[in-house]
Amino acid sequence: MKALVTGGAGFLGSHLCDLLLEKGHEVVCVDNLITGNEQNIAHIKQDGFSYIRHDVSKPLYLKGKIDLIFHLASPASPIDYMELPIQTLKVGALGTHNMLGLAKEKNARFLLASTSEVYGDPLVNPQSEEYWGNVNPVGPRGVYDESKRFAEAITMAYHRYHGIDTRIVRIFNTYGPRMRMNDGRVVPNFIKQALCGEDITVYGDGSQTRSFCYASDEVEGIFRLMNSDYVLPVNIGNPEEHTILEFARIILELTGSNSRIIFKDLPVDDPKQRRPDITKAKKILKWEPEVSLEQGLKRTIEYFRDVLGTMK
Ligand SMILES: NC(=O)c1ccc[n+]([C@@H]2O[C@H](COP(=O)([O-])OP(=O)(O)OC[C@H]3O[C@@H](n4cnc5c(N)ncnc54)[C@H](O)[C@@H]3O)[C@@H](O)[C@H]2O)c1
């Protein structure tokens, strides 16, 4: 089949392009490189892969058939979406609208990459898909959370009104090689600080929790969801929960670093806990994460060591 991946030159998008090619699909990657990097797809040399530089918040006209559209384009890290608030809202709203329009024109199946951020600062833990969330629409993170909530709503509207075959994945914190070292997310932040011997900055007292899913597990879950016939949102993430402080200590141990842990003020509206309920993914997709935190972190640390080495 021919798949279009928006945001395909980003961290997760590039892993998804790899997986789709491995499964024998043709892949068209569309990205405007606002937070992505051509380096992420530079290793793909095979036939059946093409790349178009384009902002999907503007209409995209393509000749020929498209069977599957994976819509991942969006700034995703808090640093990025707070620096790019309007682009973030536009790609969630106009970008999703344009890609749904393309899906309608091509009679393609459409998958939206949504996020655990639709749950905001959740009042229940773990979060199941039935939880409606606790989002501050006018806080600094609202640009991302509300853009994804709108994207989910318009996806369901296209499904209900136009009969488009749609899927919605709610992605929980995912990490792995090809994350940007300076994207501000906790995994690259801590690893870079540990490898460079800098202080490890924990925001708040470090008792807030996160659960981290390795990239190969995440894209496998996304792939299975696209191949299922389930239309409502499905959480894909790793339910193993750690406090941020525990996590900082694990990274110190795995890198063998002597960095100190220091504490800074918690950012506004930072969620206190985040853990997916993956009952649906297990039941419907027969999916659950396979890569342990230690294995995944070792691979990611290796990647960041290489990146730091080439920067010297
Ligand atoms: N990584 C995570 O932990 C996580 C968690 C929840 C949701 N997600 C979602 O997964 C998707 C991918 O995230 P990521 O972590 O790979 O981030 P990323 O920043 O590495 O990738 C996003 C890609 O989208 C591209 N992009 C942004 N706006 C665009 C536009 N208007 N037109 C074309 N391309 C555009 C960027 O250039 C980048 O290559 C995002 O939709 C994000 O919201 C990721």
The ligand as a MOL file (V3000), in Angstrom:
LIG
                    3D

  0  0  0     0  0            999 V3000
M  V30 BEGIN CTAB
M  V30 COUNTS 44 48 0 0 0
M  V30 BEGIN ATOM
M  V30 1 N 7.2330 11.8450 21.2720 0
M  V30 2 C 6.2640 11.8650 22.1560 0
M  V30 3 O 6.5000 11.5680 23.3420 0
M  V30 4 C 4.8550 12.2070 21.7700 0
M  V30 5 C 3.8630 12.1470 22.7430 0
M  V30 6 C 2.5630 12.4560 22.4080 0
M  V30 7 C 2.2410 12.7890 21.0920 0
M  V30 8 N 3.2170 12.8500 20.1550 0 CHG=1
M  V30 9 C 2.8230 13.2410 18.8010 0
M  V30 10 O 3.5360 12.5070 17.8190 0
M  V30 11 C 3.8310 13.3440 16.6970 0
M  V30 12 C 5.3320 13.3120 16.4380 0
M  V30 13 O 6.0290 13.8450 17.5650 0
M  V30 14 P 7.6110 13.7780 17.6800 0
M  V30 15 O 7.9270 13.5130 19.0830 0
M  V30 16 O 8.1440 12.9020 16.6320 0 CHG=-1
M  V30 17 O 7.9900 15.3060 17.4000 0
M  V30 18 P 8.9730 15.9480 16.3120 0
M  V30 19 O 9.0020 17.4130 16.5630 0
M  V30 20 O 10.2610 15.2140 16.2830 0
M  V30 21 O 8.2160 15.6250 14.9540 0
M  V30 22 C 7.1730 16.4120 14.4460 0
M  V30 23 C 7.4170 16.6120 12.9600 0
M  V30 24 O 6.3310 17.3550 12.3900 0
M  V30 25 C 6.8610 18.3190 11.4950 0
M  V30 26 N 5.8820 19.3960 11.3470 0
M  V30 27 C 5.4140 20.2320 12.3110 0
M  V30 28 N 4.5210 21.0850 11.7960 0
M  V30 29 C 4.4170 20.7740 10.4670 0
M  V30 30 C 3.6540 21.3050 9.3860 0
M  V30 31 N 2.8080 22.3410 9.5590 0
M  V30 32 N 3.7920 20.7390 8.1660 0
M  V30 33 C 4.6330 19.6930 7.9720 0
M  V30 34 N 5.3900 19.1680 8.9440 0
M  V30 35 C 5.2750 19.6990 10.1890 0
M  V30 36 C 8.1520 18.7540 12.1540 0
M  V30 37 O 9.0550 19.3920 11.2760 0
M  V30 38 C 8.6980 17.4220 12.6820 0
M  V30 39 O 9.4850 16.7600 11.7160 0
M  V30 40 C 3.2960 14.7240 17.0290 0
M  V30 41 O 2.0190 14.8730 16.4320 0
M  V30 42 C 3.1530 14.7080 18.5340 0
M  V30 43 O 2.1500 15.5660 18.9670 0
M  V30 44 C 4.5180 12.5790 20.4610 0
M  V30 END ATOM
M  V30 BEGIN BOND
M  V30 1 1 1 2
M  V30 2 2 2 3
M  V30 3 1 2 4
M  V30 4 1 4 5
M  V30 5 2 4 44
M  V30 6 2 5 6
M  V30 7 1 6 7
M  V30 8 2 7 8
M  V30 9 1 8 9
M  V30 10 1 8 44
M  V30 11 1 9 10
M  V30 12 1 9 42
M  V30 13 1 10 11
M  V30 14 1 11 12
M  V30 15 1 11 40
M  V30 16 1 12 13
M  V30 17 1 13 14
M  V30 18 2 14 15
M  V30 19 1 14 16
M  V30 20 1 14 17
M  V30 21 1 17 18
M  V30 22 2 18 19
M  V30 23 1 18 20
M  V30 24 1 18 21
M  V30 25 1 21 22
M  V30 26 1 22 23
M  V30 27 1 23 24
M  V30 28 1 23 38
M  V30 29 1 24 25
M  V30 30 1 25 26
M  V30 31 1 25 36
M  V30 32 1 26 27
M  V30 33 1 26 35
M  V30 34 2 27 28
M  V30 35 1 28 29
M  V30 36 1 29 30
M  V30 37 2 29 35
M  V30 38 1 30 31
M  V30 39 2 30 32
M  V30 40 1 32 33
M  V30 41 2 33 34
M  V30 42 1 34 35
M  V30 43 1 36 37
M  V30 44 1 36 38
M  V30 45 1 38 39
M  V30 46 1 40 41
M  V30 47 1 40 42
M  V30 48 1 42 43
M  V30 END BOND
M  V30 END CTAB
M  END
